[in-house]
Amino acid sequence: PTQEVKQDVPCEVLPQQYCSQGKLVDWKDPNGTAYKFITFNLPDGTPVLAPFKGDFYPNPTGEGNPLKAPTISLADPSGNYKGSFIIMGDISFDNQQHPVNKGDTIGYVRNTGINVFNSNIALTFISSQGPDEQMLEQNFPYLFQK
């Protein structure tokens, strides 16, 4: 099930003109853990931004990812946010692991035909306790209005 809702508050992971184009998707991994993803169909070259300071971990092949898509993980185990930002899909990035600062570009959307949840990218946040809907709601609040 997806739901499209417009939003006019800042998000920290994309240029503002694209933040209102997200759709909320529910998904369960093979172990039965429920996740919420925000999905987008964005133009080639759209930058993806770091929502917090952390260590950048690219996975260009999607190896180990049940959705089998290239993935960027941004982890902040020692900072203010004890969790990870995950973005997957049709993305490009350099293959270096390095620290990044909040607002740095960590990747770019591509349009080469990779598809995740009928979109070219999907993103979520995961805390040490599991999926972090609070961080999703902070960046995309109108998708969570009842």
Legacy VTK file of the C-alpha trace (Angstrom):
# vtk DataFile Version 3.0
C-alpha trace
ASCII
DATASET POLYDATA
POINTS 146 float
0.000 0.000 0.000
1.296 3.456 -0.875
0.059 6.889 -0.007
1.079 10.121 -1.738
0.884 13.287 0.317
2.241 16.775 -0.343
4.581 18.356 2.165
5.912 21.867 2.628
8.352 21.410 5.518
12.092 20.947 5.037
13.526 17.470 4.762
17.214 16.851 5.254
17.917 14.145 2.680
16.931 15.689 -0.685
16.716 19.117 -2.326
13.515 20.734 -1.062
11.725 20.768 -4.415
11.586 16.932 -4.296
10.660 16.337 -0.647
6.913 16.505 -1.262
7.053 13.784 -3.927
7.579 10.896 -1.509
5.294 7.918 -1.069
5.101 5.830 2.093
5.555 2.076 1.594
5.262 -0.702 4.197
7.520 -3.746 3.723
8.490 -6.833 5.753
11.938 -8.354 5.417
12.391 -12.137 5.083
12.601 -12.379 8.907
9.220 -10.648 9.305
10.520 -7.275 10.570
8.237 -4.457 9.386
9.786 -1.355 7.816
8.458 1.871 6.390
10.241 3.304 3.367
9.779 6.606 1.604
10.070 6.103 -2.158
10.700 8.559 -4.972
10.933 8.719 -8.749
13.467 11.497 -9.177
15.399 12.950 -12.112
18.838 11.660 -13.019
21.508 13.543 -11.068
19.363 14.504 -8.059
21.714 14.655 -5.042
21.082 12.618 -1.892
22.193 14.444 1.269
23.501 13.195 4.601
20.870 13.868 7.310
23.531 13.723 10.040
27.290 13.417 10.526
28.423 9.830 10.185
30.417 7.158 8.399
29.534 6.414 4.776
29.243 2.777 3.674
28.466 2.141 0.000
27.268 -1.223 -1.304
27.312 -0.789 -5.106
26.106 -4.332 -5.889
23.389 -4.651 -3.250
25.044 -7.829 -1.966
23.300 -8.998 1.201
20.363 -6.652 0.586
17.077 -8.599 0.308
15.883 -6.038 -2.272
19.081 -6.609 -4.300
19.627 -2.914 -5.034
22.703 -0.701 -4.637
22.669 0.742 -1.133
24.214 3.589 0.825
24.294 3.323 4.611
25.227 6.260 6.792
25.925 5.239 10.387
26.391 7.514 13.386
27.156 5.197 16.308
28.963 7.836 18.386
27.046 11.019 17.593
23.622 12.419 18.374
21.720 9.862 16.287
22.389 6.272 17.297
21.358 4.637 14.082
21.645 4.513 10.322
20.183 6.204 7.284
19.655 3.735 4.440
18.975 4.651 0.828
18.767 2.099 -1.961
17.869 1.889 -5.592
19.143 3.539 -8.734
21.954 5.526 -7.141
25.575 6.321 -7.849
28.316 7.254 -5.399
32.042 7.013 -4.983
33.246 3.722 -3.564
35.113 5.209 -0.613
34.212 4.766 3.026
34.676 8.095 4.743
33.137 10.351 7.350
30.594 12.849 6.029
28.969 15.890 7.581
25.286 16.735 7.767
24.211 18.165 4.409
27.064 16.614 2.384
26.117 14.961 -0.892
26.490 11.191 -0.443
25.097 10.006 -3.762
23.105 10.823 -6.861
19.889 9.409 -8.245
20.240 7.674 -11.587
17.748 6.435 -14.135
19.303 3.234 -15.439
16.285 1.004 -14.804
16.908 -0.213 -11.232
13.565 -0.306 -9.467
12.685 -0.561 -5.753
9.000 -0.563 -4.779
8.069 0.825 -8.241
10.391 3.807 -7.690
13.995 4.613 -8.493
15.004 5.150 -4.837
13.745 4.171 -1.376
15.003 5.416 1.985
14.532 4.663 5.656
16.116 5.147 9.077
17.070 2.317 11.429
17.940 2.839 15.094
19.572 0.383 17.457
16.025 -0.752 18.392
14.992 -1.396 14.774
13.105 0.654 12.168
12.941 4.339 13.178
9.626 5.820 12.064
10.254 8.915 14.198
13.139 10.008 11.940
11.039 9.323 8.834
8.205 11.360 10.299
10.599 14.187 11.220
11.688 14.475 7.573
8.312 13.662 5.957
5.617 14.533 8.548
2.654 14.740 6.191
3.069 11.124 5.168
2.245 10.178 8.767
-0.814 12.357 9.352
-3.884 10.354 10.224
LINES 1 147
146 0 1 2 3 4 5 6 7 8 9 10 11 12 13 14 15 16 17 18 19 20 21 22 23 24 25 26 27 28 29 30 31 32 33 34 35 36 37 38 39 40 41 42 43 44 45 46 47 48 49 50 51 52 53 54 55 56 57 58 59 60 61 62 63 64 65 66 67 68 69 70 71 72 73 74 75 76 77 78 79 80 81 82 83 84 85 86 87 88 89 90 91 92 93 94 95 96 97 98 99 100 101 102 103 104 105 106 107 108 109 110 111 112 113 114 115 116 117 118 119 120 121 122 123 124 125 126 127 128 129 130 131 132 133 134 135 136 137 138 139 140 141 142 143 144 145
